[in-house]
């Protein structure tokens, strides 16, 4: 009755071992580190960079606890913060001799100190939020007017193409402020253009202006189109920021919308505000332009005489390249970029996908410039670099573009990533910044840990005092619940914040409720005359439905917080929901396994150590009185409940006889 099959015990043991392994990394803490990564989209950090970092530190006799290369960059561990700061200064001078034109980002960081054997198993510590780990916080303002201007400029180019396709003659198309103006010489042509625009450009609100031969068709964006444009700009900027920051290896950055036109960026573990700005400054604008291949123009540009309408840039290989200023396409027309291979030559290539407007523009440009070179640029911090400049082999239609030639598989992957993560939909500026030091984070952790510890201790004292041995079993189950919760947070690589610590403390109080229900149910069954073994079995089985109901209702509330909440509310909800799931397993399965180990092997159970119960035994010497029962009026023995109680009907009769006496 009170024995688990072997597989259930094995399940509990395996769960405990896994929970312990994935909880351990959180006790090793973090070590100070310096991270060297690329500050330019076209500059790659590789093994040569690693060797350069190592030789720089060795030459200055600066010791380290290990250095390694990962997809983000080179990371070096140090024993203390003094050595970390000294190494940062050395590496900054070595890698960025010209601070105005920094090639690398040399930033302070914190890395987990977990041993290699744990890391090799994928056992990593849970991420700590900004309030626990320290870091930098930025509030960025998105320039919605800039997004609208950018959209109108793009719309002007689309309208020129449309008028040419429909063979409608016009006297010029230009953006004037926050509107697009089309000029015509006669009313009939203007009316034809109006009908075409009404069918193809539903976002434009059209109005007639002018008289005589200076007739105008003025287009303003509709309010719903402006709202849709602003929402897109905000989401696109958030996605771009996330992609760029993830490339730099910041653990669990927080990028959230605030209000209608602001974005909150939190970078835990980054203590250098200037370097954090560099990270945000990596957001690039993608532009496609034609190469100026006029004979002698490149040589003149190198001599300092750049032709009008062109700019001098440098290719990835270091070769100079003269590019026209006129932008053919921007990154907002690019919907996807994936690495692949050329179907004919099997060379590594990058496959681009353009939207409908971009596909139409690209088809026209490639048709008119077969045999010429087209440059793809990334504009970062006001400076542009040429990612690649392929030759146009043929007219390209359908919105599928292939870039190939003179690139390796790695370069194709890098180029696709840069183009995919590329451009901002609207300009942004930092309007607020603040730094949270690691000492404040450590103080928050200590206070949160102390509150959880004292709460756990208070619960443990109460349970053991009130339920004795069963109370001790409940405390062990509660400890296992905390172990599982921390392990699960670590396995999911969730971010723990101060509200998350509050959720852990709350989970402890709620988790013990299930054990209280079980213990009280066992007491009730004993009062009803059940044998101890049957009372244990019935107590667990009959309390389960109540435990399930209470936890499901609480879980529904937690899921609602998770879906509709944001920021600290979501952090609280994640820990809260996971705590409910782990508490059900520990309270029902783990505690039952312990009770079965204690009482399941006994042939006969005379008593259960489940605390004091308010009931009165029968008179000594009567047939209904249990052996060793207390005298009439005497309290039951504290901590031990007699198992062989009389039937309720017999107890009533005997109690009545005692009253008569």
C-alpha positions as CSV (number, residue, x, y, z in Angstrom):
1,X,0.0,0.0,0.0
2,X,2.8,2.4,1.0
3,X,5.5,1.2,-1.3
4,X,6.7,2.7,-4.5
5,X,7.8,0.5,-7.4
6,X,11.5,0.7,-8.1
7,X,11.1,2.9,-11.2
8,X,9.4,5.6,-9.1
9,X,12.3,5.8,-6.7
10,X,14.7,5.8,-9.6
11,X,12.8,8.7,-11.2
12,X,13.0,10.7,-7.9
13,X,16.8,10.0,-7.6
14,X,17.5,10.9,-11.2
15,X,15.5,14.1,-10.9
16,X,17.5,15.0,-7.7
17,X,20.8,14.3,-9.4
18,X,19.9,16.4,-12.5
19,X,18.6,19.2,-10.2
20,X,21.8,19.2,-8.2
21,X,24.0,19.3,-11.3
22,X,22.2,22.2,-12.9
23,X,22.0,24.1,-9.6
24,X,25.7,23.8,-8.8
25,X,26.9,26.4,-11.4
26,X,25.0,29.2,-9.5
27,X,27.3,28.7,-6.5
28,X,30.6,29.4,-8.3
29,X,29.9,33.0,-9.0
30,X,31.4,35.1,-11.8
31,X,35.0,36.3,-12.5
32,X,35.9,39.7,-14.1
33,X,36.8,39.5,-17.7
34,X,37.7,41.7,-20.7
35,X,36.0,41.1,-24.1
36,X,37.6,42.1,-27.4
37,X,35.1,42.2,-30.3
38,X,34.8,43.9,-33.7
39,X,33.6,47.5,-33.9
40,X,33.0,47.3,-37.6
41,X,30.7,45.1,-39.5
42,X,33.3,44.0,-42.0
43,X,36.1,43.3,-39.5
44,X,36.3,39.7,-38.2
45,X,37.8,38.5,-34.9
46,X,39.7,35.2,-35.4
47,X,42.6,33.2,-34.0
48,X,45.0,35.9,-35.0
49,X,43.2,38.3,-32.8
50,X,43.4,35.7,-30.0
51,X,47.1,35.4,-30.4
52,X,47.5,39.1,-30.5
53,X,45.6,39.5,-27.2
54,X,47.7,36.8,-25.6
55,X,51.1,38.3,-26.7
56,X,50.0,41.8,-25.5
57,X,49.2,40.5,-22.0
58,X,52.4,38.4,-21.9
59,X,54.6,41.4,-22.9
60,X,53.1,43.5,-20.1
61,X,53.4,40.6,-17.6
62,X,49.7,40.7,-16.9
63,X,48.5,37.3,-15.7
64,X,45.1,35.8,-16.6
65,X,42.9,32.8,-15.7
66,X,42.4,31.8,-19.2
67,X,41.4,33.2,-22.6
68,X,39.3,31.8,-25.4
69,X,37.7,32.6,-28.7
70,X,33.9,32.3,-29.2
71,X,31.6,33.5,-32.0
72,X,31.4,36.9,-30.3
73,X,35.0,37.6,-29.8
74,X,38.0,37.0,-27.6
75,X,37.3,36.8,-23.8
76,X,40.0,36.8,-21.1
77,X,39.3,35.9,-17.4
78,X,41.2,37.6,-14.5
79,X,41.5,37.0,-10.8
80,X,40.5,40.4,-9.6
81,X,39.1,43.7,-10.9
82,X,42.4,45.6,-10.6
83,X,44.0,43.2,-13.1
84,X,40.9,43.4,-15.3
85,X,41.1,47.2,-15.5
86,X,44.9,47.2,-16.2
87,X,44.4,44.6,-19.0
88,X,41.6,46.7,-20.5
89,X,43.8,49.7,-20.8
90,X,46.6,47.7,-22.4
91,X,44.3,46.1,-24.9
92,X,42.6,49.4,-25.7
93,X,45.9,51.0,-26.6
94,X,47.0,48.0,-28.6
95,X,43.8,47.5,-30.7
96,X,42.6,51.1,-30.9
97,X,45.6,53.4,-31.3
98,X,43.3,56.0,-32.9
99,X,40.3,56.4,-30.5
100,X,38.5,58.4,-33.1
101,X,38.5,55.5,-35.5
102,X,38.1,52.5,-33.2
103,X,38.4,49.2,-35.0
104,X,37.6,47.0,-31.9
105,X,35.4,47.2,-28.9
106,X,37.3,46.4,-25.7
107,X,34.8,46.1,-22.9
108,X,34.6,44.9,-19.3
109,X,32.5,41.8,-18.8
110,X,31.7,39.1,-16.2
111,X,32.0,35.4,-17.0
112,X,30.8,32.4,-15.1
113,X,33.4,30.7,-13.0
114,X,31.8,27.2,-13.3
115,X,34.3,24.4,-13.8
116,X,34.8,23.0,-17.3
117,X,33.2,19.6,-16.6
118,X,29.9,21.4,-15.6
119,X,30.0,23.7,-18.6
120,X,30.7,20.8,-20.9
121,X,27.4,19.2,-19.7
122,X,25.5,22.4,-20.6
123,X,25.1,23.2,-16.9
124,X,25.2,27.0,-16.8
125,X,24.2,29.5,-14.2
126,X,20.9,31.4,-14.6
127,X,21.2,34.9,-15.9
128,X,21.0,37.8,-13.5
129,X,19.0,40.9,-14.3
130,X,20.3,44.4,-14.3
131,X,19.2,44.9,-10.7
132,X,21.2,41.9,-9.4
133,X,24.2,41.9,-11.7
134,X,24.7,45.6,-12.4
135,X,25.1,47.0,-15.9
136,X,23.9,49.9,-18.0
137,X,20.4,51.2,-18.8
138,X,19.5,53.3,-21.8
139,X,16.3,54.9,-22.9
140,X,16.3,55.6,-26.7
141,X,13.9,58.0,-28.5
142,X,12.9,56.8,-32.0
143,X,12.6,59.7,-34.5
144,X,9.2,59.0,-35.9
145,X,9.4,62.1,-38.1
146,X,12.5,60.6,-39.6
147,X,10.7,57.3,-40.3
148,X,8.0,59.2,-42.0
149,X,10.4,61.2,-44.1
150,X,12.2,58.0,-45.0
151,X,9.0,56.4,-46.1
152,X,8.0,59.5,-48.2
153,X,11.4,59.5,-50.0
154,X,10.9,55.8,-50.8
155,X,7.4,56.5,-51.9
156,X,8.6,59.2,-54.3
157,X,10.9,56.7,-56.0
158,X,8.1,54.2,-56.3
159,X,5.8,56.9,-57.8
160,X,8.4,57.8,-60.5
161,X,8.6,54.1,-61.5
162,X,4.8,53.8,-61.5
163,X,4.3,56.9,-63.7
164,X,6.9,55.6,-66.1
165,X,5.2,52.1,-66.3
166,X,1.8,53.7,-66.9
167,X,3.2,56.1,-69.5
168,X,1.9,59.1,-67.6
169,X,4.0,62.3,-68.3
170,X,4.6,64.5,-65.3
171,X,6.6,67.7,-64.6
172,X,8.4,66.3,-61.5
173,X,7.8,64.3,-58.3
174,X,9.4,65.5,-55.0
175,X,8.9,65.4,-51.3
176,X,8.0,68.7,-49.8
177,X,7.9,68.5,-46.0
178,X,5.6,65.7,-44.9
179,X,3.9,65.2,-48.3
180,X,4.7,64.1,-51.8
181,X,3.9,66.5,-54.7
182,X,3.4,65.4,-58.3
183,X,3.3,68.2,-60.9
184,X,1.4,68.1,-64.2
185,X,0.9,70.4,-67.1
186,X,-2.8,69.6,-67.8
187,X,-5.8,68.4,-65.8
188,X,-6.5,65.3,-67.9
189,X,-3.1,63.8,-67.2
190,X,-3.5,64.7,-63.5
191,X,-6.8,62.9,-63.4
192,X,-5.3,59.8,-65.0
193,X,-2.5,59.8,-62.4
194,X,-5.1,60.2,-59.6
195,X,-7.0,57.1,-60.8
196,X,-3.8,55.1,-61.0
197,X,-2.6,56.2,-57.5
198,X,-6.0,55.5,-56.0
199,X,-5.8,51.9,-57.2
200,X,-2.1,51.3,-56.3
201,X,-1.3,53.5,-53.3
202,X,-4.1,53.2,-50.7
203,X,-1.9,54.8,-48.0
204,X,-2.0,58.1,-49.8
205,X,-4.6,60.8,-49.3
206,X,-4.7,62.8,-52.6
207,X,-5.7,66.5,-53.1
208,X,-5.6,68.8,-56.1
209,X,-3.7,72.1,-56.0
210,X,-2.4,74.7,-58.4
211,X,-3.9,76.2,-61.6
212,X,-3.0,76.8,-65.2
213,X,0.0,74.8,-66.3
214,X,1.3,74.3,-62.8
215,X,-1.1,71.7,-61.6
216,X,-0.3,69.6,-58.5
217,X,-1.4,66.4,-57.0
218,X,-0.5,66.4,-53.3
219,X,-0.3,63.1,-51.4
220,X,-0.3,62.9,-47.6
221,X,0.0,59.7,-45.7
222,X,-3.3,58.6,-44.1
223,X,-3.4,58.6,-40.2
224,X,-3.8,54.8,-40.2
225,X,-0.8,54.4,-42.5
226,X,1.3,56.7,-40.2
227,X,0.3,54.6,-37.2
228,X,1.3,51.4,-39.0
229,X,4.6,53.0,-40.1
230,X,5.4,54.0,-36.6
231,X,4.7,50.5,-35.2
232,X,6.8,48.9,-37.9
233,X,9.7,51.4,-37.2
234,X,9.6,50.6,-33.5
235,X,9.6,46.8,-34.0
236,X,12.2,46.9,-36.7
237,X,14.6,49.0,-34.6
238,X,14.0,46.6,-31.6
239,X,14.8,43.6,-33.8
240,X,17.9,45.2,-35.2
241,X,19.2,46.2,-31.7
242,X,18.6,42.7,-30.5
243,X,20.5,41.2,-33.4
244,X,23.5,43.5,-33.0
245,X,23.7,43.2,-29.2
246,X,23.4,39.4,-29.4
247,X,26.4,39.4,-31.7
248,X,28.5,41.1,-29.0
249,X,27.6,38.4,-26.4
250,X,25.8,40.5,-23.8
251,X,24.0,37.9,-21.7
252,X,20.2,38.3,-21.8
253,X,19.9,41.9,-22.9
254,X,16.5,43.5,-22.1
255,X,15.1,45.4,-25.1
256,X,11.5,46.6,-24.6
257,X,9.1,49.1,-25.9
258,X,8.2,52.0,-23.7
259,X,5.3,54.2,-24.8
260,X,4.7,54.9,-28.4
261,X,8.2,56.0,-29.5
262,X,10.8,54.8,-27.0
263,X,12.9,51.8,-26.4
264,X,14.5,50.6,-23.2
265,X,17.8,48.8,-23.5
266,X,19.4,47.1,-20.5
267,X,22.8,45.4,-20.8
268,X,23.5,43.3,-17.6
269,X,27.2,42.9,-16.8
270,X,28.4,45.8,-18.9
271,X,30.0,48.4,-16.6
272,X,31.5,50.7,-19.2
273,X,28.9,53.2,-20.4
274,X,31.0,54.4,-23.3
275,X,31.5,50.9,-24.6
276,X,27.8,50.2,-24.2
277,X,27.2,53.2,-26.5
278,X,29.6,51.7,-29.0
279,X,27.5,48.5,-28.9
280,X,24.3,50.5,-29.7
281,X,26.2,52.5,-32.3
282,X,26.9,49.3,-34.3
283,X,23.4,49.5,-35.7
284,X,23.9,50.0,-39.4
285,X,22.0,51.2,-42.4
286,X,22.1,49.1,-45.5
287,X,22.4,50.9,-48.9
288,X,22.8,49.6,-52.4
289,X,24.5,52.0,-54.9
290,X,26.1,51.8,-58.3
291,X,29.9,51.9,-58.6
292,X,31.3,54.9,-60.5
293,X,33.5,53.2,-63.2
294,X,34.2,56.4,-65.2
295,X,37.7,56.1,-66.6
296,X,40.2,58.1,-64.5
297,X,37.6,58.9,-61.8
298,X,39.0,56.6,-59.2
299,X,42.6,57.9,-59.7
300,X,41.3,61.5,-59.4
301,X,39.4,60.6,-56.2
302,X,42.5,59.1,-54.7
303,X,44.4,62.2,-55.5
304,X,41.9,64.2,-53.6
305,X,39.6,65.3,-56.4
306,X,36.4,63.3,-55.9
307,X,34.0,63.7,-58.8
308,X,30.7,65.5,-58.0
309,X,27.9,63.0,-57.0
310,X,30.4,60.2,-56.0
311,X,32.1,59.1,-52.8
312,X,35.3,57.2,-52.1
313,X,35.1,54.0,-50.0
314,X,37.2,51.0,-49.2
315,X,36.3,47.4,-50.1
316,X,36.6,44.5,-47.6
317,X,40.0,43.6,-49.1
318,X,41.3,47.2,-48.6
319,X,41.0,48.3,-52.3
320,X,39.6,51.8,-52.9
321,X,36.2,52.0,-54.6
322,X,34.4,55.0,-56.1
323,X,30.6,54.8,-55.4
324,X,27.8,57.1,-56.6
325,X,25.9,59.0,-53.9
326,X,22.5,58.1,-55.3
327,X,20.9,55.3,-53.3
328,X,19.3,52.6,-55.4
329,X,17.8,50.6,-52.6
330,X,17.8,50.7,-48.8
331,X,17.7,47.9,-46.2
332,X,14.0,48.3,-45.7
333,X,13.4,46.7,-49.1
334,X,15.3,43.6,-48.0
335,X,13.1,40.9,-46.4
336,X,15.7,38.1,-46.1
337,X,19.4,37.2,-46.7
338,X,20.6,33.6,-46.5
339,X,24.0,32.0,-47.4
340,X,24.1,29.4,-50.1
341,X,25.9,28.3,-53.3
342,X,25.8,29.4,-56.9
343,X,23.8,26.8,-58.9
344,X,26.2,27.1,-61.9
345,X,29.7,27.5,-60.4
346,X,29.0,26.0,-56.9
347,X,30.8,29.0,-55.4
348,X,29.6,30.3,-52.0
349,X,26.9,33.0,-52.5
350,X,24.4,35.1,-50.6
351,X,20.7,34.9,-51.6
352,X,18.7,38.0,-51.1
353,X,14.9,38.4,-51.1
354,X,13.4,41.8,-51.8
355,X,9.8,43.0,-51.3
356,X,7.6,43.8,-54.3
357,X,8.6,47.5,-54.6
358,X,12.3,46.6,-54.2
359,X,12.1,43.8,-56.8
360,X,10.6,46.2,-59.3
361,X,13.3,48.8,-58.7
362,X,16.1,46.2,-58.8
363,X,14.9,44.7,-62.0
364,X,15.0,48.1,-63.7
365,X,18.4,49.0,-62.3
366,X,20.0,45.7,-63.3
367,X,18.4,45.9,-66.8
368,X,20.0,49.3,-67.4
369,X,23.4,48.4,-65.9
370,X,24.4,44.9,-67.1
371,X,28.2,44.4,-66.9
372,X,28.6,47.2,-64.2
373,X,29.3,46.8,-60.6
374,X,26.9,47.4,-57.8
375,X,28.1,48.2,-54.2
376,X,26.3,47.0,-51.1
377,X,27.3,49.3,-48.2
378,X,26.8,49.3,-44.4
379,X,26.7,52.8,-43.0
380,X,27.8,52.7,-39.3
381,X,28.3,55.8,-37.1
382,X,28.2,58.0,-40.1
383,X,30.9,56.0,-41.9
384,X,30.3,53.6,-44.7
385,X,32.0,50.4,-45.7
386,X,31.5,48.3,-48.8
387,X,30.5,44.8,-47.8
388,X,30.7,43.5,-51.4
389,X,30.6,45.0,-54.9
390,X,29.5,42.2,-57.4
391,X,29.2,42.6,-61.1
392,X,25.7,42.6,-62.6
393,X,25.6,39.6,-65.0
394,X,22.0,39.9,-66.2
395,X,18.7,41.5,-65.5
396,X,17.4,40.2,-62.2
397,X,13.7,40.0,-61.6
398,X,11.3,38.3,-59.2
399,X,12.9,39.8,-56.1
400,X,15.5,37.0,-55.8
401,X,19.1,38.3,-55.9
402,X,22.3,36.4,-55.7
403,X,25.7,37.8,-54.7
404,X,28.6,35.5,-55.5
405,X,32.2,35.6,-56.5
406,X,35.5,35.8,-54.6
407,X,34.0,34.9,-51.2
408,X,34.4,31.9,-48.9
409,X,31.6,30.0,-47.1
410,X,32.4,31.9,-43.9
411,X,32.3,35.3,-45.7
412,X,29.0,34.3,-47.2
413,X,27.6,33.5,-43.8
414,X,28.9,36.8,-42.3
415,X,27.6,38.8,-45.2
416,X,24.1,37.3,-44.9
417,X,24.1,38.0,-41.2
418,X,25.1,41.6,-41.7
419,X,22.5,42.2,-44.4
420,X,19.8,40.4,-42.5
421,X,20.5,42.2,-39.2
422,X,21.3,45.4,-41.0
423,X,19.3,48.6,-41.0
424,X,17.3,50.8,-38.7
425,X,13.8,51.8,-39.9
426,X,14.2,55.1,-38.1
427,X,16.9,57.2,-36.4
428,X,17.3,57.0,-32.6
429,X,19.0,59.0,-29.9
430,X,19.9,58.2,-26.3
431,X,17.8,60.5,-24.0
432,X,18.6,58.7,-20.7
433,X,21.5,56.6,-19.4
434,X,22.5,55.2,-16.1
435,X,24.9,52.7,-14.7
436,X,24.1,50.2,-11.9
437,X,27.3,49.1,-10.2
438,X,28.0,45.4,-9.3
439,X,28.2,46.3,-5.6
440,X,24.6,47.4,-5.6
441,X,23.7,44.2,-7.4
442,X,25.5,42.2,-4.9
443,X,23.7,44.0,-2.1
444,X,20.3,43.2,-3.8
445,X,21.3,39.5,-4.1
446,X,22.3,39.4,-0.4
447,X,19.0,40.9,0.7
448,X,17.0,38.7,-1.5
449,X,18.9,35.6,-0.4
450,X,18.5,36.6,3.3
451,X,14.7,37.1,2.9
452,X,14.3,33.7,1.2
453,X,16.5,32.0,3.8
454,X,14.6,33.5,6.8
455,X,11.3,32.7,5.2
456,X,12.4,29.1,4.7
457,X,13.7,28.8,8.2
458,X,10.4,30.1,9.7
459,X,8.4,27.6,7.6
460,X,10.7,24.8,8.6
461,X,10.5,25.6,12.4
462,X,6.7,25.8,12.2
463,X,6.2,22.6,10.2
464,X,8.6,20.5,12.4
465,X,7.0,21.9,15.6
466,X,3.5,21.3,14.4
467,X,3.8,18.0,12.5
468,X,7.0,16.5,13.9
469,X,8.3,13.8,11.6
470,X,5.8,14.5,8.9
471,X,6.8,18.2,9.2
472,X,10.4,17.2,8.7
473,X,9.4,15.3,5.6
474,X,7.6,18.4,4.3
475,X,10.7,20.6,4.9
476,X,12.8,18.1,2.9
477,X,10.3,18.2,0.1
478,X,10.3,22.0,0.2
479,X,14.1,22.0,0.0
480,X,13.8,19.7,-3.1
481,X,11.3,22.1,-4.6
482,X,13.7,25.0,-4.2
483,X,16.5,22.8,-5.8
484,X,14.3,21.9,-8.8
485,X,13.2,25.5,-9.3
486,X,16.8,26.9,-9.4
487,X,17.8,24.0,-11.7
488,X,14.9,24.7,-14.0
489,X,15.7,28.4,-14.2
490,X,19.3,27.5,-15.0
491,X,18.4,24.9,-17.6
492,X,16.1,27.4,-19.4
493,X,18.7,30.2,-19.0
494,X,16.0,32.4,-17.6
495,X,16.8,35.8,-16.2
496,X,16.5,36.2,-12.4
497,X,15.6,39.7,-11.2
498,X,14.5,41.1,-7.8
499,X,10.8,40.3,-8.6
500,X,11.9,36.8,-9.4
501,X,13.5,36.4,-6.0
502,X,10.2,37.7,-4.5
503,X,8.4,35.0,-6.5
504,X,10.8,32.3,-5.1
505,X,10.0,33.4,-1.5
506,X,6.3,33.4,-2.4
507,X,6.6,30.0,-4.0
508,X,8.0,28.5,-0.8
509,X,5.0,29.7,1.2
510,X,2.6,28.4,-1.4
511,X,4.4,25.1,-1.9
512,X,4.2,24.1,1.8
513,X,0.4,24.5,1.5
514,X,0.2,21.2,-0.4
515,X,2.0,19.3,2.4
516,X,-0.3,21.0,5.0
517,X,-3.3,19.6,3.1
518,X,-1.8,16.1,3.0
519,X,-0.8,16.1,6.7
520,X,-4.3,17.3,7.8
521,X,-6.0,14.8,5.6
522,X,-3.9,12.0,7.1
523,X,-4.9,13.3,10.6
524,X,-8.6,13.3,9.6
525,X,-8.4,9.7,8.4
526,X,-6.8,8.7,11.7
527,X,-9.6,10.4,13.6
528,X,-12.1,8.4,11.5
529,X,-10.5,5.2,12.7
530,X,-8.3,4.2,9.8
531,X,-5.1,2.3,10.4
532,X,-1.9,4.3,10.0
533,X,-1.0,2.6,6.7
534,X,-4.4,3.2,5.3
535,X,-4.5,6.8,6.5
536,X,-1.2,7.6,4.8
537,X,-2.5,6.1,1.5
538,X,-5.9,7.8,1.7
539,X,-4.4,11.1,2.8
540,X,-2.2,11.4,-0.2
541,X,-4.8,10.2,-2.7
542,X,-7.7,12.3,-1.4
543,X,-5.7,15.5,-0.9
544,X,-4.4,15.4,-4.5
545,X,-7.6,16.7,-6.0
546,X,-7.6,19.7,-3.7
547,X,-3.9,20.3,-4.4
548,X,-4.4,20.1,-8.1
549,X,-7.4,22.5,-8.0
550,X,-5.6,25.2,-6.0
551,X,-2.4,25.0,-8.1
552,X,-4.3,25.1,-11.4
553,X,-6.2,28.3,-10.4
554,X,-2.9,29.9,-9.2
555,X,-1.2,28.8,-12.5
556,X,-4.0,30.5,-14.5
557,X,-3.3,33.8,-12.8
558,X,0.5,33.3,-13.3
559,X,0.0,32.6,-17.0
560,X,-2.2,35.8,-17.3
561,X,0.7,37.8,-15.8
562,X,3.1,36.1,-18.2
563,X,1.0,36.9,-21.3
564,X,-0.2,40.5,-20.5
565,X,2.6,41.6,-18.2
566,X,5.9,43.1,-19.2
567,X,9.3,43.8,-17.6
568,X,9.4,43.0,-13.8
569,X,5.9,41.5,-14.0
570,X,7.0,38.9,-16.5
571,X,10.1,38.1,-14.5
572,X,7.9,37.5,-11.5
573,X,5.4,35.4,-13.5
574,X,8.0,33.1,-15.0
575,X,9.4,32.1,-11.6
576,X,5.9,31.9,-10.1
577,X,4.6,29.5,-12.8
578,X,7.7,27.3,-12.7
579,X,7.5,27.2,-8.9
580,X,3.9,25.9,-9.1
581,X,5.0,23.0,-11.3
582,X,8.0,22.0,-9.2
583,X,6.0,22.3,-6.0
584,X,3.4,19.8,-7.1
585,X,6.1,17.2,-8.0
586,X,8.0,17.7,-4.7
587,X,5.0,17.9,-2.4
588,X,3.2,14.9,-3.8
589,X,5.9,12.6,-5.3
590,X,9.0,13.3,-3.3
591,X,7.4,13.6,0.1
592,X,5.4,10.4,-0.6
593,X,8.7,8.6,-1.5
594,X,10.2,9.7,1.8
595,X,7.2,8.6,3.9
596,X,7.1,5.3,2.1
597,X,10.8,4.7,2.9
598,X,10.1,5.5,6.6
599,X,6.9,3.6,7.1
600,X,6.5,1.3,4.0
601,X,8.8,-1.4,5.3
602,X,7.1,-1.9,8.6
603,X,4.7,-4.8,9.0
604,X,2.7,-3.1,11.7
605,X,2.6,0.6,12.5
606,X,1.4,1.5,16.0
607,X,1.7,5.2,15.7
608,X,2.4,8.1,13.3
609,X,4.6,11.1,14.3
610,X,2.3,13.6,12.8
611,X,1.8,16.1,15.7
612,X,-0.9,16.7,18.3
613,X,-4.5,16.0,17.4
614,X,-7.5,17.5,19.3
615,X,-9.5,14.4,20.2
616,X,-10.3,12.6,23.5
617,X,-9.7,8.9,24.0
618,X,-12.1,6.5,25.7
619,X,-11.8,5.6,29.4
620,X,-9.0,3.3,30.5
621,X,-10.0,-0.3,30.8
622,X,-12.9,-0.1,28.5
623,X,-13.1,-2.3,25.4
624,X,-12.8,0.8,23.2
625,X,-9.8,2.3,24.9
626,X,-6.5,2.0,23.0
627,X,-3.5,0.5,24.8
628,X,-1.6,3.2,26.6
629,X,-4.4,5.8,26.2
630,X,-4.5,8.8,28.4
631,X,-6.7,9.2,31.4
632,X,-10.1,10.9,30.9
633,X,-9.6,14.6,30.6
634,X,-5.8,14.3,30.0
635,X,-4.3,15.7,26.8
636,X,-3.1,13.4,24.1
637,X,0.7,12.8,24.0
638,X,2.2,15.7,22.1
639,X,3.8,14.7,18.8
640,X,2.5,11.1,18.6
641,X,-1.0,10.1,17.5
642,X,-2.2,6.8,18.8
643,X,-3.1,4.5,15.9
644,X,-5.6,2.1,17.5
645,X,-8.4,4.5,18.2
646,X,-11.9,3.2,18.9
647,X,-14.7,3.5,16.4
648,X,-16.5,6.9,16.4
649,X,-19.8,5.3,17.7
650,X,-18.0,3.6,20.5
651,X,-16.2,6.8,21.4
652,X,-19.5,8.7,21.6
653,X,-20.9,6.1,23.9
654,X,-17.9,6.1,26.2
655,X,-17.7,9.9,26.3
656,X,-21.4,9.9,27.3
657,X,-20.6,7.5,30.1
658,X,-17.8,9.7,31.3
659,X,-20.1,12.7,31.4
660,X,-22.7,10.7,33.4
661,X,-20.0,9.9,35.9
